[in-house]
């Protein structure tokens, strides 16, 4: 199957507090469905994450469950959650989990 016709069940989460780690994001969003992938990019200069992440669900049900909930709050901060409409291109990750580019 061509990558362009493949369905991706992914949300873009922004306004993530700097104190929230990848594990906490995954633990929170796991309540909506099985997570296939969680990507929280880090800034190499500061060592902190960039304040946004992508959560990819295994199926449409997980995606819809996450989109239906409002508000999403972690550590007292309201997260912005929206369906990701951008298709990513696979990249290699280094040992620190930093991406050399976008992912699919």
PyMOL commands that place a pseudoatom at each C-alpha (Angstrom):
pseudoatom trace, name=CA, resn=UNK, resi=1, chain=A, elem=C, hetatm=0, pos=[0.000, 0.000, 0.000]
pseudoatom trace, name=CA, resn=UNK, resi=2, chain=A, elem=C, hetatm=0, pos=[1.338, 3.436, -0.865]
pseudoatom trace, name=CA, resn=UNK, resi=3, chain=A, elem=C, hetatm=0, pos=[2.236, 5.710, 2.054]
pseudoatom trace, name=CA, resn=UNK, resi=4, chain=A, elem=C, hetatm=0, pos=[-0.032, 8.479, 0.757]
pseudoatom trace, name=CA, resn=UNK, resi=5, chain=A, elem=C, hetatm=0, pos=[-3.148, 6.282, 1.034]
pseudoatom trace, name=CA, resn=UNK, resi=6, chain=A, elem=C, hetatm=0, pos=[-2.321, 4.887, 4.477]
pseudoatom trace, name=CA, resn=UNK, resi=7, chain=A, elem=C, hetatm=0, pos=[-4.526, 6.166, 7.307]
pseudoatom trace, name=CA, resn=UNK, resi=8, chain=A, elem=C, hetatm=0, pos=[-2.722, 7.704, 10.250]
pseudoatom trace, name=CA, resn=UNK, resi=9, chain=A, elem=C, hetatm=0, pos=[-4.537, 8.166, 13.551]
pseudoatom trace, name=CA, resn=UNK, resi=10, chain=A, elem=C, hetatm=0, pos=[-2.463, 10.932, 15.088]
pseudoatom trace, name=CA, resn=UNK, resi=11, chain=A, elem=C, hetatm=0, pos=[-2.971, 13.989, 17.275]
pseudoatom trace, name=CA, resn=UNK, resi=12, chain=A, elem=C, hetatm=0, pos=[-0.728, 17.002, 17.673]
pseudoatom trace, name=CA, resn=UNK, resi=13, chain=A, elem=C, hetatm=0, pos=[-0.468, 18.085, 21.308]
pseudoatom trace, name=CA, resn=UNK, resi=14, chain=A, elem=C, hetatm=0, pos=[0.838, 21.577, 22.038]
pseudoatom trace, name=CA, resn=UNK, resi=15, chain=A, elem=C, hetatm=0, pos=[1.355, 23.718, 25.152]
pseudoatom trace, name=CA, resn=UNK, resi=16, chain=A, elem=C, hetatm=0, pos=[3.010, 20.775, 26.917]
pseudoatom trace, name=CA, resn=UNK, resi=17, chain=A, elem=C, hetatm=0, pos=[4.609, 22.039, 30.166]
pseudoatom trace, name=CA, resn=UNK, resi=18, chain=A, elem=C, hetatm=0, pos=[8.386, 21.667, 30.231]
pseudoatom trace, name=CA, resn=UNK, resi=19, chain=A, elem=C, hetatm=0, pos=[8.086, 19.602, 33.428]
pseudoatom trace, name=CA, resn=UNK, resi=20, chain=A, elem=C, hetatm=0, pos=[6.114, 16.838, 31.653]
pseudoatom trace, name=CA, resn=UNK, resi=21, chain=A, elem=C, hetatm=0, pos=[8.182, 13.919, 30.330]
pseudoatom trace, name=CA, resn=UNK, resi=22, chain=A, elem=C, hetatm=0, pos=[7.532, 11.510, 27.461]
pseudoatom trace, name=CA, resn=UNK, resi=23, chain=A, elem=C, hetatm=0, pos=[6.405, 8.772, 29.882]
pseudoatom trace, name=CA, resn=UNK, resi=24, chain=A, elem=C, hetatm=0, pos=[3.818, 11.076, 31.486]
pseudoatom trace, name=CA, resn=UNK, resi=25, chain=A, elem=C, hetatm=0, pos=[2.426, 12.074, 28.090]
pseudoatom trace, name=CA, resn=UNK, resi=26, chain=A, elem=C, hetatm=0, pos=[2.120, 8.413, 27.058]
pseudoatom trace, name=CA, resn=UNK, resi=27, chain=A, elem=C, hetatm=0, pos=[0.559, 7.413, 30.375]
pseudoatom trace, name=CA, resn=UNK, resi=28, chain=A, elem=C, hetatm=0, pos=[-2.035, 10.178, 30.089]
pseudoatom trace, name=CA, resn=UNK, resi=29, chain=A, elem=C, hetatm=0, pos=[-3.011, 9.583, 26.446]
pseudoatom trace, name=CA, resn=UNK, resi=30, chain=A, elem=C, hetatm=0, pos=[-3.037, 5.791, 26.846]
pseudoatom trace, name=CA, resn=UNK, resi=31, chain=A, elem=C, hetatm=0, pos=[-6.455, 6.118, 28.555]
pseudoatom trace, name=CA, resn=UNK, resi=32, chain=A, elem=C, hetatm=0, pos=[-7.996, 6.914, 25.150]
pseudoatom trace, name=CA, resn=UNK, resi=33, chain=A, elem=C, hetatm=0, pos=[-6.594, 3.951, 23.226]
pseudoatom trace, name=CA, resn=UNK, resi=34, chain=A, elem=C, hetatm=0, pos=[-3.529, 1.915, 22.326]
pseudoatom trace, name=CA, resn=UNK, resi=35, chain=A, elem=C, hetatm=0, pos=[-0.614, 4.181, 21.446]
pseudoatom trace, name=CA, resn=UNK, resi=36, chain=A, elem=C, hetatm=0, pos=[1.494, 3.138, 18.503]
pseudoatom trace, name=CA, resn=UNK, resi=37, chain=A, elem=C, hetatm=0, pos=[3.992, 5.985, 18.859]
pseudoatom trace, name=CA, resn=UNK, resi=38, chain=A, elem=C, hetatm=0, pos=[4.685, 9.051, 20.982]
pseudoatom trace, name=CA, resn=UNK, resi=39, chain=A, elem=C, hetatm=0, pos=[7.185, 11.629, 19.762]
pseudoatom trace, name=CA, resn=UNK, resi=40, chain=A, elem=C, hetatm=0, pos=[8.233, 14.520, 22.034]
pseudoatom trace, name=CA, resn=UNK, resi=41, chain=A, elem=C, hetatm=0, pos=[11.052, 16.405, 20.274]
pseudoatom trace, name=CA, resn=UNK, resi=42, chain=A, elem=C, hetatm=0, pos=[13.842, 17.984, 22.300]
pseudoatom trace, name=CA, resn=UNK, resi=43, chain=A, elem=C, hetatm=0, pos=[15.859, 21.137, 21.665]
pseudoatom trace, name=CA, resn=UNK, resi=44, chain=A, elem=C, hetatm=0, pos=[19.530, 20.167, 21.506]
pseudoatom trace, name=CA, resn=UNK, resi=45, chain=A, elem=C, hetatm=0, pos=[20.592, 23.613, 22.728]
pseudoatom trace, name=CA, resn=UNK, resi=46, chain=A, elem=C, hetatm=0, pos=[18.482, 23.792, 25.882]
pseudoatom trace, name=CA, resn=UNK, resi=47, chain=A, elem=C, hetatm=0, pos=[17.964, 20.113, 26.597]
pseudoatom trace, name=CA, resn=UNK, resi=48, chain=A, elem=C, hetatm=0, pos=[14.251, 20.755, 27.161]
pseudoatom trace, name=CA, resn=UNK, resi=49, chain=A, elem=C, hetatm=0, pos=[11.476, 19.446, 24.979]
pseudoatom trace, name=CA, resn=UNK, resi=50, chain=A, elem=C, hetatm=0, pos=[9.909, 21.877, 22.516]
pseudoatom trace, name=CA, resn=UNK, resi=51, chain=A, elem=C, hetatm=0, pos=[6.465, 21.975, 24.150]
pseudoatom trace, name=CA, resn=UNK, resi=52, chain=A, elem=C, hetatm=0, pos=[4.625, 19.860, 21.599]
pseudoatom trace, name=CA, resn=UNK, resi=53, chain=A, elem=C, hetatm=0, pos=[4.363, 16.210, 20.663]
pseudoatom trace, name=CA, resn=UNK, resi=54, chain=A, elem=C, hetatm=0, pos=[2.616, 13.757, 18.388]
pseudoatom trace, name=CA, resn=UNK, resi=55, chain=A, elem=C, hetatm=0, pos=[0.602, 10.808, 19.640]
pseudoatom trace, name=CA, resn=UNK, resi=56, chain=A, elem=C, hetatm=0, pos=[-0.174, 8.095, 17.104]
pseudoatom trace, name=CA, resn=UNK, resi=57, chain=A, elem=C, hetatm=0, pos=[-2.936, 5.654, 17.934]
pseudoatom trace, name=CA, resn=UNK, resi=58, chain=A, elem=C, hetatm=0, pos=[-3.261, 2.148, 16.554]
pseudoatom trace, name=CA, resn=UNK, resi=59, chain=A, elem=C, hetatm=0, pos=[-6.821, 2.781, 15.432]
pseudoatom trace, name=CA, resn=UNK, resi=60, chain=A, elem=C, hetatm=0, pos=[-9.392, 5.476, 14.775]
pseudoatom trace, name=CA, resn=UNK, resi=61, chain=A, elem=C, hetatm=0, pos=[-11.247, 4.797, 18.019]
pseudoatom trace, name=CA, resn=UNK, resi=62, chain=A, elem=C, hetatm=0, pos=[-8.278, 5.924, 20.135]
pseudoatom trace, name=CA, resn=UNK, resi=63, chain=A, elem=C, hetatm=0, pos=[-7.898, 9.038, 18.018]
pseudoatom trace, name=CA, resn=UNK, resi=64, chain=A, elem=C, hetatm=0, pos=[-11.588, 9.936, 18.316]
pseudoatom trace, name=CA, resn=UNK, resi=65, chain=A, elem=C, hetatm=0, pos=[-11.608, 9.298, 22.069]
pseudoatom trace, name=CA, resn=UNK, resi=66, chain=A, elem=C, hetatm=0, pos=[-8.683, 11.695, 22.532]
pseudoatom trace, name=CA, resn=UNK, resi=67, chain=A, elem=C, hetatm=0, pos=[-10.284, 14.357, 20.329]
pseudoatom trace, name=CA, resn=UNK, resi=68, chain=A, elem=C, hetatm=0, pos=[-13.641, 14.135, 22.123]
pseudoatom trace, name=CA, resn=UNK, resi=69, chain=A, elem=C, hetatm=0, pos=[-12.174, 14.862, 25.567]
pseudoatom trace, name=CA, resn=UNK, resi=70, chain=A, elem=C, hetatm=0, pos=[-11.882, 18.528, 26.462]
pseudoatom trace, name=CA, resn=UNK, resi=71, chain=A, elem=C, hetatm=0, pos=[-10.050, 19.876, 28.308]
pseudoatom trace, name=CA, resn=UNK, resi=72, chain=A, elem=C, hetatm=0, pos=[-6.848, 17.865, 28.524]
pseudoatom trace, name=CA, resn=UNK, resi=73, chain=A, elem=C, hetatm=0, pos=[-4.922, 19.018, 31.618]
pseudoatom trace, name=CA, resn=UNK, resi=74, chain=A, elem=C, hetatm=0, pos=[-1.449, 17.921, 32.745]
pseudoatom trace, name=CA, resn=UNK, resi=75, chain=A, elem=C, hetatm=0, pos=[0.262, 19.477, 35.753]
pseudoatom trace, name=CA, resn=UNK, resi=76, chain=A, elem=C, hetatm=0, pos=[-2.344, 22.234, 35.847]
pseudoatom trace, name=CA, resn=UNK, resi=77, chain=A, elem=C, hetatm=0, pos=[-1.813, 23.256, 32.224]
pseudoatom trace, name=CA, resn=UNK, resi=78, chain=A, elem=C, hetatm=0, pos=[-4.487, 22.918, 29.553]
pseudoatom trace, name=CA, resn=UNK, resi=79, chain=A, elem=C, hetatm=0, pos=[-3.041, 21.134, 26.536]
pseudoatom trace, name=CA, resn=UNK, resi=80, chain=A, elem=C, hetatm=0, pos=[-4.147, 21.899, 23.000]
pseudoatom trace, name=CA, resn=UNK, resi=81, chain=A, elem=C, hetatm=0, pos=[-5.044, 18.693, 21.192]
pseudoatom trace, name=CA, resn=UNK, resi=82, chain=A, elem=C, hetatm=0, pos=[-5.941, 18.558, 17.520]
pseudoatom trace, name=CA, resn=UNK, resi=83, chain=A, elem=C, hetatm=0, pos=[-5.945, 16.020, 14.733]
pseudoatom trace, name=CA, resn=UNK, resi=84, chain=A, elem=C, hetatm=0, pos=[-2.646, 15.980, 12.913]
pseudoatom trace, name=CA, resn=UNK, resi=85, chain=A, elem=C, hetatm=0, pos=[-3.266, 16.564, 9.231]
pseudoatom trace, name=CA, resn=UNK, resi=86, chain=A, elem=C, hetatm=0, pos=[0.388, 16.681, 8.160]
pseudoatom trace, name=CA, resn=UNK, resi=87, chain=A, elem=C, hetatm=0, pos=[1.995, 13.496, 6.849]
pseudoatom trace, name=CA, resn=UNK, resi=88, chain=A, elem=C, hetatm=0, pos=[5.517, 12.933, 8.113]
pseudoatom trace, name=CA, resn=UNK, resi=89, chain=A, elem=C, hetatm=0, pos=[8.467, 11.359, 6.358]
pseudoatom trace, name=CA, resn=UNK, resi=90, chain=A, elem=C, hetatm=0, pos=[10.385, 8.603, 8.125]
pseudoatom trace, name=CA, resn=UNK, resi=91, chain=A, elem=C, hetatm=0, pos=[13.709, 9.597, 9.621]
pseudoatom trace, name=CA, resn=UNK, resi=92, chain=A, elem=C, hetatm=0, pos=[16.433, 8.065, 11.718]
pseudoatom trace, name=CA, resn=UNK, resi=93, chain=A, elem=C, hetatm=0, pos=[16.649, 8.800, 15.430]
pseudoatom trace, name=CA, resn=UNK, resi=94, chain=A, elem=C, hetatm=0, pos=[19.906, 9.187, 17.282]
pseudoatom trace, name=CA, resn=UNK, resi=95, chain=A, elem=C, hetatm=0, pos=[20.657, 7.530, 20.629]
pseudoatom trace, name=CA, resn=UNK, resi=96, chain=A, elem=C, hetatm=0, pos=[19.073, 10.462, 22.539]
pseudoatom trace, name=CA, resn=UNK, resi=97, chain=A, elem=C, hetatm=0, pos=[15.766, 10.097, 20.718]
pseudoatom trace, name=CA, resn=UNK, resi=98, chain=A, elem=C, hetatm=0, pos=[16.320, 13.273, 18.705]
pseudoatom trace, name=CA, resn=UNK, resi=99, chain=A, elem=C, hetatm=0, pos=[15.091, 13.124, 15.147]
pseudoatom trace, name=CA, resn=UNK, resi=100, chain=A, elem=C, hetatm=0, pos=[17.160, 14.005, 12.117]
pseudoatom trace, name=CA, resn=UNK, resi=101, chain=A, elem=C, hetatm=0, pos=[13.895, 15.171, 10.521]
pseudoatom trace, name=CA, resn=UNK, resi=102, chain=A, elem=C, hetatm=0, pos=[10.200, 14.413, 10.465]
pseudoatom trace, name=CA, resn=UNK, resi=103, chain=A, elem=C, hetatm=0, pos=[8.765, 10.944, 10.897]
pseudoatom trace, name=CA, resn=UNK, resi=104, chain=A, elem=C, hetatm=0, pos=[5.934, 9.149, 9.184]
for i in range(1, 104): cmd.bond("trace and resi %d" % i, "trace and resi %d" % (i + 1))
show_as sticks, trace
zoom trace
